Amino acid sequence: MVTSEHAGRATARAGANFALVKYWGKADARLNVPAVGSISITLDALFTETEVVVDPGLASDELTLDGKRRDEDLAKISACVDLLRRKAGVDTRVRVASRNNFPTGAGLASSASGFAALVRAAEGALGLTLSARERSIIARQGSGSAARSIFGGFVEMHAGSLPDGSDSFAEPLLESSEWPLEVVIAVTAKGEKEVGSRSGMARSASSSPYYAAWVAGQPPDLAAARAAIRARDFEALADIAEHNCLKMHAAALAALPPLVYWNGATVECLHAVRRLRAGGVPVFFTIDAGPQLKAVCAPGARGQVERMLSTVPGVLEVLTSALGPGAELR
Ligand code: 2P0
């Protein structure tokens, strides 16, 4: 039953996020429950905007991404909208039109902002009113990191332990205005990555001798990052985030076949950020399942970091962002 006066069509925007304590590995692939919790920041300058139109005339869902039909992604999108259709008690098909204002699928977290915007827009179009926690649980089933983009600022994702995944959701830790860090992203390659996160995680879990150590090390890393964020302790957050990132990549590098997400420029950027930090600039790096380097800056340090990363050979483009809000209707 569609009840809201806005039902039928809604548009939502969600910011990309990246993790400072990473999600890598699943406890339940069917429900997409992560094996570990994670802590992320949501960005304001990199976002997905998605319109969902309920159309009783459609025989199946339709999806366009950046203006092009994406039939290959339709099954995942339909499965996510099905969760909302079930809550609304309807079976009507939808037309989904989604746009990213940043490169898709190159380790810039397009699935995070994509599924968060989809859930928020489909909820509106179907006339539902969900709690933020319900949104996060549904977004997680689309993509684990999307559970975090429901919220703005600093966000913690709980892995949870219940078999139905009902305690596997994200929650806000700190609003962006409470600690306005900024980020500089060094884009070192464009185009879709070779091994997606989903198969990379599965390969790490099944073949990396370091995977068990990675999972076991996560609770203390989460506790340390949570405490650093609550205390606005930049140095403590920098130490734990760099360590956690390198541990995730160590587990991935040791998979069979190996997962090498970095290129030469990624490594040069890593060294550039380390040199800046050693020279007293408040900045640290993190790298996800792709070759882009993300530098997190204390307020005031962004300009210097941006100038430095722009000069690193192999850097194609430098993007900057403040922290931003959670998924919201437009
Ligand atoms: C993260 N990544 O915490 C980690 C670090 C990539 C490296 O979450 O299978 O696209 O859809 O749940 O969310 C990317 O994984 O994976 C990711 P699925 P997702 O940001």
Boltz pocket constraint, residues with backbone or C-beta under 6 A from the ligand:
constraints:
  - pocket:
      binder: B
      contacts: [[A, 17], [A, 18], [A, 19], [A, 21], [A, 22], [A, 23], [A, 24], [A, 32], [A, 38], [A, 111], [A, 112], [A, 140], [A, 142], [A, 143], [A, 144], [A, 145], [A, 146], [A, 197], [A, 198], [A, 287], [A, 288], [A, 289]]
      max_distance: 6.0
